[in-house]
Amino acid sequence: MKLLKKSELKGILALIFIIALLAVAMMASTGKLEQWFGITLFSGPRALDKIVYVSEKDGSPDIYIMNADGTGQEKLTDNANPDSVPAISPLGNKIAFVGSQEASSQVYSIGVKGGKPEQITTATGPKSFPAYRPDGKQLSFVASGKVYVSDPNGENPSAILPSHKETQAALAGLGKSVPAYSIYAWAPDSAAIAGVCKDDNDSDQLIYVPGNKAETLRIPFGAVNERAQITHISWAANTPVLAVTATIGNKGTLTIFDPSAAKGQQLKSMGAQKDLEFSKPALSPDGSTLVVCAKQSGKAGTGALFKMDLTTGQLGPIGKGDFENLIFSPKGDKILATVLYKGGAMRDIVSIDPSTGKVDQLTNDGKSYDAVWTPTSEK
């Protein structure tokens, strides 16, 4: 058998090289290089040490970005009508949100420099709670009572909650219906997930799925005859500590769990007081500190910030005011929140010092809310 001539070999190698370049270009354009191999060279600009938020100061809700001190405010969308808290990809290059355009609720994505949003979902029906898995390999959202995951560009969607076992049990007549999920949150390991669904008595239950073949953990709230409504669930960024706020009967409660421990070990709790309402709690990245706003249900201007040391159990107030959507910064040195004033008619973005409770106002238009941190530049 004759060997290939040098010219033929060069042609074949050149063809292979061109095919490889085309494959790389295709994977780069669809985000597969980042998703599959962690190659971020073609992932676009990144936003680090910044804040992404929603504002209606120009008339309609849109996505904005600013520096951590409130300067450099820039509008990223035009009439996007976001109706969810924006979600930032772990790399800091994409922002996902639920938007309503032409009477359709869909998940959209934009780059951190703005531009026309890319539609991620296509199915009819409302969507909520878009989030990137902590490792950035999937995007998740709630639709029609199910938690879906897809590739970051929306391809390959599939439902992960309710679990296969929950669905099979309902179909086998072991439950009244397939459970419908309302909220969820990823654990920091990107494998486990916590979700909230209703039991057959219309009471909320916390569901913890470890992400392997272990049994799903179902954590009920309240006594048998008490109706529970779980309002918020929040993970610490770097450790499996989960904070859950709920209303049981007419009492507000906040409970901190380590769901990965046997039977969902309860670490601390506070509340269980009549007509008490908790905001979304903020857990420090290492899970050692919790800060939350508590107020009288339905009564504006009654809020107070509380800080709990989860190591010692020490609890105390650090400030007054009505706050919502509290989130610790990636470094754990600040808390981002929305402050409500003038009876809740006005909202602005603030940062809070978790040690002293000192509040710094970052926006001043009375129409800004739903702020989230972008990733930090410090490793």
N, C-alpha and C positions, 0 to 999 in steps of 0.2 A: 504494500500500500504506500503510495507516494505521500510524502509529507506535504502539508500546505505550503505554498510559496509565501515568502515574507509579505508580499503585497496583499495576498488573500487573508493572511493572519491579521495584518494590520486593519483590514476592512472589517473583519469579524469583531476584533477588539473595539474598533470605533463604534460599530453598531451596538455592541453590548453596553458601551459607555453612554451612548445616547439614550438607550432604553432605560438605563439606571438613572440618568439625569431626569428623564421624563417621569419615572416612578417617584423619585424624590420630590419633584415639583408638584406632582399630583397629591402626594401625601402631605406636603407642606401646605398646599392650598386648602385641604380639607381638615387640617389639624391632626392628622394621624401621626405625624412625626412626634409631636408633643405628647399625644395620648398614648401611643404604643411604646415609644423609645425614650421619652423624656427629653428629646432634642428641641430646644427652645429658640434656635437661631432664627427661625422663620415665623415666630409667634407674634411678632408685632410689638409696638411700644408697650411698656409696662408703667403702671402707676404705683409708686411705693411711697409709704409714709403720708398718704393723703386720705381724704374723706369723700365718699360718694353719698349723695342724698337726693331726695325729691323736694322740689319747690314749685309753688304755684305763683311766684312773684311776677311772672310775665302773663298771668291769666289762666294758663292751663298747666296741669302737672307735667313736669319734665325732669329728666335726670341731670344732675349737676355734679361737679367735682371741685374740691378746694383743698388748700393746704391744711395741715393739722392745726394751724393757729387761726384759721378762718379767712386768710388772705387768698388771693388768686382764684376767686370763684369763677368757674366757667360752665357754660351751658353745653351739654353734650347732645341733647335731642331736641326736636322741635315738634310739639304736639304729639308726643308719644303716649300720653295719658297712662302712665304707670299706675297700677293699683296694687302693687306689692312692694315689700322692702327689696331694694336691689341686692343681688348676690354677686360677689366678686370672686373670680377664679383665683385659685391659690397662687398662680403665677402673677396675677395682677394685670392681666392683659385683656380680660373680657368682663363685661357686666351683663348679667341676665336679669330680666324682670318680666312680670306679667303686664301686658299692655292691652288696652281696649281700643281697637280701631275698626271702624265700620261695623259696630255692634258685635264684634267677635273678640273673645278673650283668648289670647295666645301668649306663649312664652317667646320673648325676643332676646336678642343678644346684640351688643354693640362693643366696639373697641373703646379704649380709654381716651381716645382723641375725638370720639363722637362720630357723627355721620348717620347714614340711614340704618335703622335697626334691621337685623336679619331675623326673619321669622323662624323659630325653632320647632314649634308644634303646628299641626294642621287640623287635628280632630276638633269637632264642635264641642261646646260645653265649656263652663268656666274652669280656669286653672288657678292655682295658688301655690305659695311657698316654693318658688324656685330656689335651688341651692346646688352648689358644686360639691361633689364629694371631696373631702379634705385632700386627697391625693390628686385631684383635678381630672381624673380619668372618666368621670361620668357627671352628667347633669341630672338632677331629680326635680320632681314637681308633683303636686296633687291634682288629680282630675277624676271627677265622677266617683269619689270615695276611694280611689286607689292611689298609691304612691308609685310613680313610674320612674325608671331610670332610662337614660339614653346616652349615646355618645354626646360630647359637648356641642356638636353641630346639629343634634336632634335625630340622628340616624339610630336605627336599631332600638326603638323604645320597647320596654317590657315592664310589666307590673311586678313589684317585689312585695308590696303589702296591699291586701291581705296575702299572707303566705300561702303556699300550696296546701299545707296541712289545714289551715283555716278554711280554705275554699272547699277542700274535699270533705271536711267535717260537716259543713253546711249542706253540701249536696247529698250527703249520706243521711241527713235528717237529724244530726246531732246538735244542731243549732237552728234558730228560727230563720236566720238569713246570713248571707256572707257579710262579715263586718265591714262597715264603711269607715275609712280613715279621714281625719280632719287635719291633723298636724303631725309633723315628724321632725327628727333631727338626727344627723349623722354623728356617730361616736368619733373621737379623734383618730382611731385606727383605720378609718375608711371601710371597715368591714361590718361592724355592728351598727345597728340603727334602732332608735326608739320611736314609737308612734302612738297615737291616741285613737282609739275606736270605742264605739258604744257596745255595751253588752245587751242581752235580750230584755233588760229592764230599763233601757235608755239611759244608763249610767256610764260615764266614761271610764275606761280602763287604760292603764299604761302597758304597752307591749314592748318588750325588749327582745330583739333578734340578734343573737351573737355573731351571725355571719358565717356560721359553719353548720354542721349537722346536729348540733346540740338543740335541745328542746327550746321552743320559744317561751320566754318568761312572761307571764300575765300577772300584773300587779293591780289588784282592785283598790279603790279608794272608798273610805267610809264604811259604815255599817250596812247590813243587808238591805234595810228599808230606806237608806239615805241615797239621794240622787247626787252624784258627783259630776261636776263639770270642770275638766282640766283646761286651763286657759293658756298656759305657757310651759314649754320645756326648753332647757338650756344646758348644753354641755360645757365643761371646761375645755379649753383648746388642746391641752397637752396631757390630760389624764382622765380616766373614765369616771368622772364625777358628774352627776346629772341632777339639776334642780328642777322641781315640778311645782307649779302653783295651781291651785284648784279651789273651787267653791263647793263645799259639801253642805247641802241644805242651805242655810243662810250664813255659813261661817267660811271665812277665807283661810286657806292653809298654804304653807310652803314647806316642802319636804326635799331633803337632799339625799340622794341614793348613790351607792356604788352598784350599778346593775350587774357588773361582771362577777360580783361576789355571790355566794350561795343565797338563792332566793331573793336576790335584790336587796342587799343589806342597806337598811336605813341608817344614815350617818347622823343627821341633825334634822330638826323641824322647828317651825315657829308658826304663830298664827292661831288657827282654830278659834277665832273671835267673830262674834256676830257682826254682820255688815262690814267686814273688812275685805279690802280689795288690793291685790298685789299686782305690780307691773311685771313685765318680763324681767327675771333676775339676771344679774351679771355675775359670772364666775371668773375669777382670775385664771390666767392660763395654767397655773400649777394646781388649781383646785383648792387653794388654801383659804381664799377669801370670797365672800358673797356680799354683793350690795344690791338692795332692792328698794323700791318705793312702795309704801303702804299708805292707803287712804281709806276714808269712809266711802262705802259704795254709793256711787251716784252723786257725791258731794264734791264739787270743785273747790280747790284751795285748801283741802284738808290733808294733803300729802306730806310725807316725811321720808327722808332717806335713812335706811338702816344698814349697818355693816355687821357682818357676822364672821368671826374667826372660826373656821371649820376645824381647826386643830384643838382649840381650847373650848369652843362653844360660846365664847364671849360675844354678846350682842349689845349694840347701842346705836342711838341716832347720831348722824353726822351732818344733818341739814334738813331744811324744810323746802317744800315745793312739790308741785305735781309733775312727775317725770315718767316717761315711757321709753320703751325700747333701749334699755341700758345694755351696753356692750363694753367689755374691757378691751383696751388696746392690745395688740400682739405682744408688746413688751410688759404689759401689766401695770403701767405707771399712770394711766388715765382711763376714765370711763366716758364713753360717748353716749349722749341721751338727747331726747326731745323734751323741752320744757313747755308746759301748757300754762297759759295765763289768760286773764280777762274771761274767766269762766270757761276756759277751754276753747274759746273762739280763735285764739292766736297760738301759734306754735313756732318755736325756733330751736336750732341746734346748739347744744352746749357741750363743753367738756367738764368733767368733775374730777377733782383730786380725791382718790379713794382714801387717802390718809386723813385729810382735813375736812373734806366735804366742800372745799372751795369750788365755786362755779364760774366758768369763763364762757361768756356768750359768743358764739362763732358766727351766727347769722342774726340779722336785725330786721327782717322783713315781715315777721309774724306769719309766714306761710311756708316754712321749711320744716321737714320732718323725715323720718325713716332713714337715718344716717347709718352708715357702716364704714369700718376701717378698711383700707386697702392693706396688702401685706407690708411688712416692714423691710427696710433695706438692710437691717442688721440681722446677721445669721446667728 
